[in-house]
Amino acid sequence: MTRVAVNGVTGQMGGAVVEAATDSEVVVGFATSETDAVDGVPIVDPADAAEALREYDVDVVVDFAVPEGALTVAEACVEAGVPMVVGTTGFDDDGLARLRNASDEIPLLKATNFSQGIQVLQRLVSEAVATLDDYDLELMETHHNRKVDAPSGTANSILDVIQEERDVEPVYGREGHAPRDDDEIGVFARRAGDIRGEHELVLAGNDEVLSLSHRAEDRGVFAAGALDAATWLVGRDAGWYEFGDVVDA
């Protein structure tokens, strides 16, 4: 079995990874917490991650935390020579650069979403935007009321795919007198209840509307995907990987 450490183990996604790890073994978790263990998994402060990675003979780290905590553990992974799957979102440019630097030393897979359906959605978005190149575009995402970054990392990834095909400028919400420009894309974020994650791209023109959407029914789909990525990453050469690499394999 692959020996996994989970960064952010006390969070919702960290707990989902522990629960989904039927073909892997979660041997240690990282979190800033007064709790010594969660579901039988010992908890270590991220500041001591490098030592713990060696002590628990960890094969790979799965990360669902906050940016600063993820970067702390990434540095520990470099020190211990352990691959890392990063699911944390909300990094600024400096944080992403630090992850890129870490990938020079270890295999590092960064993804904003570990759903196979989202991977297919992104490919459909690319084709639709390139083909319907004069249609208006609007992008919407909805998540639970505890999510702090907006738009979601997945929405930003979809926006990146769109901008590879079309030169559009994102407009984050509208208010007052706001006429629409031909080269803009509206981007909207909603936060409510316990919604796992919904993303929709609307393409409208020529008296028709095309809607491409994805809805996650359970966090387990993301946890299972992250664990698949972790198993796939073990033994790879140092470098930057994406979840699409796993899906294609």
KEPA-656046 format. One record per residue (C-alpha): x, y, z. Coordinates in steps of 0.02 Angstrom, whole numbers, padded with zeros to 5 digits, always signed. Each point is the difference from the previous one (the first is absolute). Layout:
// residues N
XYZ ...
END
This chain:
// residues 249
+00000+00000+00000 +00053+00179-00035 +00043+00088+00164 -00084+00170-00004 +00014+00156+00107 -00145+00122-00006 +00031+00186+00023 -00155+00086+00068 -00061-00164+00074 -00123+00085+00119 -00090+00090-00142 -00147-00062-00101 +00103-00056-00148 +00137-00071+00110 -00129-00105+00090 -00074-00056-00166 +00173-00060-00055 +00021-00101+00159 -00172-00077-00026 +00031-00040-00184 +00171-00080+00028 -00051-00182-00019 +00141-00047-00119 +00128+00113+00085 +00052+00021+00181 -00007+00172+00082 +00141-00011+00127 +00011+00180+00061 -00090+00165-00018 +00059+00181+00011 -00103+00137+00081 +00013+00139+00127 -00111-00082+00129 -00010-00044+00184 -00066-00171-00049 +00129-00141+00001 -00089-00110-00128 -00150-00007-00117 -00078-00168-00047 +00154-00085+00070 +00120+00105-00105 +00133+00090+00105 +00008+00189-00026 +00164+00094-00013 +00026+00188-00013 +00049+00051-00178 +00158+00080+00070 +00061-00176+00043 -00054-00078-00164 +00173-00043-00068 +00044-00104+00153 -00172-00084-00002 +00016-00046-00184 +00157-00098+00043 -00067-00072+00163 -00159-00069-00080 +00087-00053-00162 -00122+00100-00106 -00008-00036-00187 -00102+00153-00051 -00090+00150+00075 -00178+00050-00045 -00035+00182+00041 -00166+00088+00030 +00044+00144+00114 +00029+00188-00014 +00136+00075-00110 +00126+00039+00137 -00021-00172+00079 +00017-00083-00170 +00162+00093-00034 +00070-00049+00170 -00032-00183-00037 +00066+00017-00178 +00166+00059+00071 -00002-00151+00117 -00033-00115-00148 +00150+00072-00091 +00108-00027+00155 -00060-00180+00020 -00009-00041-00186 -00186-00043+00005 -00122+00030-00146 -00147+00116+00031 -00176+00017-00068 -00062+00178+00027 -00188+00029+00006 +00006+00164+00094 -00063+00150-00099 +00017+00189+00023 +00188+00016-00028 +00067+00169-00052 +00135+00015-00134 +00141-00017+00127 -00077-00157+00074 -00018-00080-00171 +00180+00044-00039 +00056-00086+00161 -00096-00157-00050 +00082+00006-00171 +00169+00010+00084 -00043-00150+00108 -00044-00099-00157 +00180+00020-00057 +00047-00115+00145 -00149-00119+00021 -00148-00063-00101 -00139+00126+00035 -00177-00012-00068 -00106+00158+00014 -00186-00004-00037 -00147+00111+00040 -00120-00146-00020 +00021-00189+00007 -00159-00047-00091 +00016-00095-00164 -00160+00087-00056 +00081+00171+00020 +00145-00057-00108 -00122-00047-00138 -00096+00163+00026 +00158+00102-00027 +00033-00088-00165 -00179+00030-00056 +00015+00183+00050 +00156+00018-00106 -00086-00072-00153 -00162+00098+00024 +00085+00168+00028 +00112-00023-00152 -00144-00054-00112 -00130+00127+00058 +00126+00140-00004 -00125+00144-00007 -00119-00060+00137 -00014+00092+00166 +00077-00092+00148 -00055-00003+00182 +00081-00109+00135 -00084-00042+00166 +00053-00103+00151 -00088-00046+00162 +00075-00072+00160 -00038-00023+00185 -00008+00150+00114 +00169-00036+00081 +00106+00015-00157 +00108+00155+00014 +00081+00021-00171 -00101+00068-00145 -00012-00039-00140 +00039-00182+00035 +00162-00074-00060 -00097-00107-00123 -00089+00152-00071 +00169+00085-00023 +00065-00156-00088 -00151+00002-00117 +00033+00185-00031 +00181-00042-00046 -00063-00127-00127 -00118+00130-00074 +00136+00132-00012 +00112-00122-00094 -00133+00003-00138 -00073+00177+00012 +00069+00169+00051 -00131+00041+00132 +00010+00107+00156 -00086-00064+00158 -00130+00111+00083 -00032-00057+00178 -00184+00036+00028 -00098+00148-00064 -00086+00145+00085 -00088+00158-00057 +00018+00058-00180 +00110-00138-00071 -00016-00023-00188 +00081-00158-00063 +00157+00008-00108 +00029-00128-00137 +00168-00051+00073 -00055-00031+00180 -00054-00153+00097 -00106+00017+00156 +00063-00102+00147 -00116-00029+00148 +00025-00088+00168 -00140-00056+00115 +00019-00067+00178 -00142-00092+00086 -00036-00148+00111 +00103-00158-00023 +00011-00001-00190 +00150-00107-00050 +00038+00089-00162 -00090+00055-00157 +00076+00079-00155 -00088+00059-00158 +00056+00087-00159 -00136+00080-00105 +00032+00039-00184 -00137+00106-00079 -00022+00065-00178 -00088-00031-00164 -00166-00016+00093 +00059-00151+00099 +00081-00041+00167 +00125-00138+00037 +00030-00044+00183 +00147-00107+00056 -00009-00047+00184 +00063-00117+00135 -00067-00034+00174 +00088-00101+00135 -00120-00100+00109 +00125-00048+00134 +00174+00055+00056 +00053-00181-00014 +00022+00020-00188 +00138+00128+00031 +00080-00105+00137 +00002-00156-00108 +00076+00098-00144 +00136+00073+00111 +00045-00174+00063 +00007-00065-00179 +00117+00145-00039 +00107-00041+00153 +00021-00182-00049 +00041+00050-00179 +00128+00130+00056 +00107-00118+00106 +00159-00046-00094 -00015+00140-00130 +00144+00114-00043 +00007+00172+00079 -00110+00121-00094 -00167+00089-00013 -00151-00110-00033 -00187+00029-00021 -00152-00109+00032 -00030-00014-00187 +00161-00102-00008 -00079-00126+00120 -00164-00008-00095 +00090-00025-00166 +00103-00141+00076 
END
